[in-house]
């Protein structure tokens, strides 16, 4: 397993334990975060990411998890994850949506994240328009 894949795998392992500090341990200070689900975001730095992504999960979902299906190296710096988001919204609706994440790791730190997801089922589970 490459160093980049190991670093990204450690992020997901920390998330499955509910360990926020472990999830962001390898985030670079200027890391960029681009995501689509449930709404498009472009964030910079761990503090902004925690406040607008991980902190926001607590208020929107009864349960939320990432099911990692595959972690694949994509060159020396990039890692691609194929998997699912699964959980239950506060509206009581279950969801399971396909996701793909692209991570960029440089010098032992995660410098970029980009998410590709079908956000419509997640929004529907929360009772929000797509």
C-alpha positions as CSV (number, residue, x, y, z in Angstrom):
1,X,0.0,0.0,0.0
2,X,1.4,3.4,-1.0
3,X,2.0,6.1,1.6
4,X,-0.8,8.2,0.1
5,X,-3.3,5.3,0.2
6,X,-2.3,4.6,3.9
7,X,-2.9,8.2,4.8
8,X,-6.3,8.3,3.2
9,X,-7.2,4.8,4.7
10,X,-6.3,6.2,8.1
11,X,-8.8,9.1,7.6
12,X,-11.6,6.7,6.8
13,X,-10.7,4.4,9.7
14,X,-10.8,7.4,12.1
15,X,-14.2,8.4,10.7
16,X,-15.6,4.9,11.4
17,X,-14.4,5.2,15.0
18,X,-15.9,8.7,15.4
19,X,-12.4,10.1,15.9
20,X,-12.6,13.7,14.4
21,X,-9.0,14.5,15.5
22,X,-7.8,11.4,13.7
23,X,-9.8,12.3,10.6
24,X,-8.1,15.7,10.2
25,X,-4.7,14.7,11.6
26,X,-3.1,14.7,8.1
27,X,-5.0,17.7,6.7
28,X,-2.6,20.4,5.5
29,X,-3.3,23.9,6.8
30,X,-4.3,25.1,3.3
31,X,-6.2,22.0,2.2
32,X,-9.0,22.5,-0.3
33,X,-12.3,20.7,0.0
34,X,-14.8,20.5,-2.9
35,X,-18.0,18.6,-2.5
36,X,-21.4,18.2,-4.0
37,X,-23.6,16.4,-1.4
38,X,-25.8,17.4,0.0
39,X,-25.0,20.9,-1.5
40,X,-21.9,22.2,-3.4
41,X,-19.1,23.5,-1.2
42,X,-15.6,24.8,-1.7
43,X,-13.7,25.2,1.6
44,X,-10.2,25.9,2.6
45,X,-8.3,24.7,5.7
46,X,-9.2,22.2,8.5
47,X,-11.2,24.7,10.6
48,X,-13.5,25.6,7.7
49,X,-13.9,21.9,6.7
50,X,-14.7,20.8,10.3
51,X,-17.3,23.6,10.8
52,X,-19.0,23.2,7.4
53,X,-18.8,19.5,6.8
54,X,-18.2,17.3,9.8
55,X,-19.8,19.7,12.3
56,X,-22.8,20.0,10.0
57,X,-23.4,16.2,9.9
58,X,-24.4,16.1,13.6
59,X,-27.4,18.4,13.0
60,X,-28.6,16.7,9.7
61,X,-28.5,13.0,10.3
62,X,-29.5,10.5,12.9
63,X,-26.8,8.3,11.5
64,X,-24.2,8.8,8.8
65,X,-21.4,6.6,7.5
66,X,-19.0,6.1,4.7
67,X,-18.7,2.6,3.3
68,X,-15.3,2.3,1.5
69,X,-15.5,-0.2,-1.3
70,X,-12.1,0.5,-2.9
71,X,-9.1,2.7,-2.4
72,X,-6.9,3.0,-5.5
73,X,-3.7,4.8,-6.0
74,X,-3.8,7.2,-9.0
75,X,-0.2,8.2,-9.6
76,X,2.1,9.2,-6.8
77,X,0.0,11.8,-5.1
78,X,-3.7,10.9,-5.8
79,X,-6.0,8.4,-4.2
80,X,-9.5,7.5,-5.5
81,X,-12.1,6.0,-3.2
82,X,-15.3,4.3,-4.5
83,X,-18.0,3.6,-2.0
84,X,-21.3,4.8,-0.5
85,X,-22.7,7.3,2.0
86,X,-25.3,5.5,4.1
87,X,-27.5,6.6,7.0
88,X,-30.7,8.1,8.2
89,X,-31.7,11.7,8.0
90,X,-33.3,13.6,10.9
91,X,-36.5,13.3,8.8
92,X,-36.4,9.6,9.4
93,X,-35.5,8.6,5.8
94,X,-32.8,6.1,5.0
95,X,-30.3,6.8,2.2
96,X,-27.4,5.0,0.5
97,X,-25.8,6.8,-2.4
98,X,-22.8,6.0,-4.5
99,X,-19.8,8.3,-4.1
100,X,-16.3,8.8,-5.5
101,X,-13.6,10.8,-3.7
102,X,-10.4,12.0,-5.1
103,X,-7.7,12.8,-2.5
104,X,-4.3,14.5,-3.2
105,X,-1.5,13.8,-0.7
106,X,1.9,15.7,-0.8
107,X,4.8,15.2,1.6
108,X,2.6,13.2,4.0
109,X,-0.3,15.7,4.2
110,X,-3.7,15.7,2.5
111,X,-3.8,18.9,0.4
112,X,-7.0,18.4,-1.6
113,X,-10.3,16.5,-1.5
114,X,-13.0,16.4,-4.2
115,X,-16.2,14.5,-3.9
116,X,-18.5,13.2,-6.6
117,X,-21.9,12.0,-5.5
118,X,-25.5,11.8,-6.5
119,X,-26.9,14.3,-4.0
120,X,-30.6,14.0,-5.0
121,X,-31.3,10.9,-2.9
122,X,-29.6,12.5,0.1
123,X,-31.6,15.7,-0.2
124,X,-34.8,13.7,-0.7
125,X,-34.1,11.8,2.5
126,X,-33.7,15.1,4.3
127,X,-37.0,16.4,2.8
128,X,-35.2,19.1,0.9
129,X,-35.7,19.9,-2.8
130,X,-32.9,18.9,-5.2
